[in-house]
């Protein structure tokens, strides 16, 4: 009996694993100018729910698929957990710095209610003056037939 329960657990675990997948659709690195000044570098909770240091990079809009702009801002933005004040990143040196941005688009498939669900997630990463900045956004796509998940 114990063996039967173990086998059932293994089969159900495998079936659950087999019903979801994730793959990278595209990945690129773009170099863009980042204006490090007090109007583009902010300590705010706008769009995040808690106060974080974030940088606004309007040029990212041309290289991303999803809208990474927080409401009320003039461009897409990224945040960091590594700094607690704007001055940590600003370092008394406002300037425009060329920065590499890694943009990754991932597709996730999973079965729910006998339907294939698809979600696209776009993640942006950058290192600005030694601080790791990031932003990720997901959007559901139209449902597909269940066979599309396998």
C-alpha positions in Angstrom: 0.0 0.0 0.0 2.8 2.4 0.9 4.4 1.6 -2.5 1.2 2.4 -4.3 0.9 5.8 -2.6 4.6 6.6 -3.4 4.0 5.7 -7.1 0.8 7.8 -7.2 2.7 10.8 -5.7 5.5 10.4 -8.2 3.1 10.2 -11.2 1.1 13.2 -10.0 4.3 15.2 -9.4 5.5 14.3 -12.9 2.2 15.2 -14.5 2.2 18.5 -12.7 5.7 19.2 -13.9 4.9 18.2 -17.4 1.9 20.6 -17.6 4.0 23.7 -17.3 7.1 25.0 -19.1 9.1 28.2 -19.5 11.4 29.2 -22.2 13.4 32.3 -23.2 11.9 33.8 -26.4 14.5 36.5 -26.8 17.4 38.0 -25.0 19.5 41.1 -25.9 21.8 43.7 -24.5 21.4 47.3 -25.5 23.5 50.2 -24.5 21.6 53.3 -23.6 22.3 56.7 -22.0 21.2 57.0 -18.4 20.8 60.6 -17.1 21.9 60.4 -13.5 20.3 63.5 -12.0 17.7 64.3 -9.4 14.9 64.4 -12.0 15.6 60.9 -13.4 16.8 59.3 -10.2 14.1 59.1 -7.5 13.3 57.7 -4.1 9.6 57.0 -4.4 6.9 54.4 -3.9 5.1 55.3 -7.1 4.3 52.1 -8.9 6.0 49.8 -6.3 4.0 50.1 -3.0 7.2 50.7 -1.0 9.9 53.4 -1.2 12.7 52.4 -3.5 15.5 54.2 -5.5 14.5 54.0 -9.1 15.9 55.4 -12.3 13.8 56.6 -15.3 15.2 55.7 -18.7 12.9 57.0 -21.5 15.1 55.4 -24.2 14.1 51.9 -23.0 10.7 52.3 -24.5 12.1 51.7 -28.0 13.8 48.4 -27.0 11.1 46.8 -24.9 7.9 45.0 -25.8 5.9 45.7 -22.6 5.2 49.1 -21.0 7.7 49.4 -18.0 6.6 53.0 -17.3 5.0 53.7 -13.9 1.9 55.9 -14.1 2.9 59.5 -13.8 6.5 59.0 -14.9 8.0 60.2 -18.2 9.6 56.9 -19.2 10.2 53.2 -18.3 12.0 52.7 -15.0 14.0 50.2 -13.0 14.5 50.0 -9.2 17.2 48.8 -6.9 17.2 47.2 -3.5 20.9 48.0 -3.1 20.6 51.7 -2.4 18.5 53.4 0.2 19.0 57.0 -0.9 19.3 58.8 -4.3 22.6 60.2 -3.1 24.0 56.6 -2.9 23.8 56.3 -6.7 24.2 60.0 -7.6 27.5 60.2 -5.6 27.6 64.0 -6.0 28.3 63.4 -9.7 25.3 64.0 -11.9 26.1 62.9 -15.5 24.9 60.9 -18.4 26.4 57.4 -18.4 26.2 54.8 -21.1 24.7 51.6 -19.5 24.2 48.1 -20.7 20.6 46.8 -20.3 19.9 43.1 -20.5 16.3 42.6 -21.8 14.9 39.1 -21.5 11.5 38.0 -22.8 10.2 34.7 -21.4 7.1 32.6 -22.3 5.5 30.5 -19.7 2.9 27.8 -20.5 0.8 26.0 -18.0 -2.5 24.0 -17.9 -5.4 25.4 -16.0 -9.0 24.1 -16.2 -8.0 22.0 -19.3 -6.8 25.1 -21.2 -3.3 26.2 -22.1 -2.5 29.5 -20.4 0.4 31.6 -21.8 2.1 34.4 -20.0 4.9 36.7 -21.4 7.4 38.1 -18.9 9.9 40.8 -19.8 12.7 41.4 -17.4 15.3 44.3 -17.6 18.5 44.3 -15.6 21.3 46.9 -15.4 24.3 47.7 -13.3 24.5 51.4 -12.7 27.5 52.6 -10.6 27.7 49.2 -8.9 24.0 49.0 -8.0 21.8 46.3 -9.5 18.7 47.8 -11.1 15.8 45.7 -12.3 12.2 45.7 -13.5 10.0 42.8 -14.6 6.5 42.9 -16.1 4.2 40.0 -17.1 1.1 40.0 -19.2 -1.3 37.1 -20.0 -1.8 36.1 -23.6 -5.1 34.7 -25.1 -5.9 31.1 -24.0 -4.8 28.3 -26.3 -6.0 24.8 -26.8 -4.5 22.3 -24.3 -2.3 20.6 -26.9 -0.3 23.8 -27.4 1.1 23.4 -23.9 2.9 20.1 -24.8 
